[in-house]
Amino acid sequence: QVQLVESGGGLVQAGGSLRLSCAASGRTLSGYTMAWFRRAPGKEHEFLAGISWTGSSTRYSDSVKGRFTISRDSAKNTVYLQMNSLKPEDTAVYYCAVDPLSGLRVSIPTTNYDYWGQGTQVTVSS
């Protein structure tokens, strides 16, 4: 079993930055892909960025490419999401998730992710 706890959300003005963290516990995440999703009110979960367990493969959605950067510290069992140039439309609850089966690939469907954190709210004011 894997427990995930996100932190780092908050209120920021448009153009600002935030860094989200997701700390995992329960077992080592070696071999697991980790990703960030978000869910805005009335919308489905949206894949944002993912990173393979080696860190050699990353994948971003078009909506955040060039603005967000995903990274992981395997020694700390933690994944990060650096968010720059934030826009009001980035307002959502942000979740980290773990895919235990994709290996070196980064998958997008939420159904591939077995473990989810509780989410952290990000609000971007205009």
C-alpha angles and dihedrals in degrees: 000000000000126000119200126195121188124202140167101069123132146118119313136166121249110278092030131115139237133181118214123201130198117195118197127204138170097063141003115280095217107143095017127116115224128202145174124233133174136204123203121197111285094007138102125253109283123209111231110169140343138190131199120237092259092047089234094113127052132171131193136190117241090245093066105023110127093016104058128051126195122204138162138209105208093189089059095037087232135132124198137202116202108199120194133174091024119199131201088250089063088071108121145104108284121214134187119212141184128226108196097188110047096080109186094359128086113223126198109204113099089222089070092061114084101179127051136180124229093255136242125237120240117189121184116194123206 
